[in-house]
Amino acid sequence: MADTRNRQRRHNRGQRQTSSRLPFTKMHGLGNDFVVIDLISHPASLSSEQIRELGNRHRGIGFDQLLMIDAPNRPDADFLYRIFNADGSEVEHCGNGARCFAKYVLDRGLIANSPIHVETANRLLTLHRNTDGQVQVDMGEPEFTPASLPLDAQQQDSYQTTVNADGSDHLIEFYAVSMGNPHAVLVVSDCENAPVKSLGARIGKLPLFPQGVNVGFMEIQDRNHIRLRVFERGAGETEACGTGACAAVVAGIKAGLLNNTVTATLNGGQLQINWQGEGHPVLMTGPAATVFEGHITLPKRAGTGE
Ligand SMILES: N[C@H](CCC[C@H](N)C(=O)O)C(=O)O
């Protein structure tokens, strides 16, 4: 049944007519904010320039990421999930966005109930909305090979490099983790006062990371609690980063610093992260919120009389 529906959806995608008024929903996960558009119900295509303009917090709607809901390519998925940073770059994963994705499709009846199987650029996520409204995401397994980020280095348990920021050289040590998207995790003694914006921006531009990287600054409070701030690739420091929280906890567990279930406190609130070790997926649980609905007015297409 689902596959018949998805075959029809994929067929419709081939017939894509660009709508001139495109409905959107503004959502957030712990203050990491999103514009969500449903391309199954409202076929449209957006250029990276249009995405950048929509992401502008003064001239557009404003968001950290734009999330697109579309018909899946895989027969074992209910939906396709595409993610674009505010700078217009398309990326592989967004954890806070996945929780909002689940809320969106369930609230609108695009699917009757959990579990929801969601195809991304490089993995299959499973989303469950709990009775308390929180959403649990099976984020897939972390990867540590340099090629999985990518990271231009030989594989090690941790990496060291020198970064120039704020006019001086900083020798940094970081863990490299892929959650489908790349993360460099630094352990710091004082998260509140860490140079997240200056150092995060510089690390993100290092040639070590040919496709950029999300930079996490993790303070270990005890074996079950961390404080985390993330300078995100393509968005800057955000209120929260779901994949960043997963990457940080995985790095801490792998380094023997954390237990298997950790509460991560980000600027915008808390996420529960669980990882049972290599060969297991990372489970992330947290909230999702809808803020408002609106319409994007797209430029009329030449020759269509729209
Ligand atoms: N900036 C990330 C994508 C969004 C991740 C974040 N918002 C999350 O909740 O995981 C990247 O370029 O890989």
The ligand as an SDF file (V2000), in Angstrom:
LIG
                    3D

 13 12  0  0  0  0  0  0  0  0999 V2000
   24.6610   22.2660   10.0500 N   0  0  0  0  0  0  0  0  0  0  0  0
   24.5670   20.8130    9.8590 C   0  0  0  0  0  0  0  0  0  0  0  0
   23.1260   20.3940    9.4870 C   0  0  0  0  0  0  0  0  0  0  0  0
   22.1150   20.6690   10.6040 C   0  0  0  0  0  0  0  0  0  0  0  0
   22.4430   19.9120   11.8600 C   0  0  0  0  0  0  0  0  0  0  0  0
   21.7090   20.3510   13.1320 C   0  0  0  0  0  0  0  0  0  0  0  0
   20.8110   21.4660   13.0140 N   0  0  0  0  0  0  0  0  0  0  0  0
   21.0620   19.1630   13.8360 C   0  0  0  0  0  0  0  0  0  0  0  0
   20.0730   19.3520   14.5750 O   0  0  0  0  0  0  0  0  0  0  0  0
   21.5940   18.0380   13.6890 O   0  0  0  0  0  0  0  0  0  0  0  0
   25.5480   20.3790    8.7540 C   0  0  0  0  0  0  0  0  0  0  0  0
   25.9250   21.2410    7.9390 O   0  0  0  0  0  0  0  0  0  0  0  0
   25.9090   19.1880    8.7300 O   0  0  0  0  0  0  0  0  0  0  0  0
  1  2  1  0
  2  3  1  0
  2 11  1  0
  3  4  1  0
  4  5  1  0
  5  6  1  0
  6  7  1  0
  6  8  1  0
  8  9  2  0
  8 10  1  0
 11 12  2  0
 11 13  1  0
M  END
$$$$
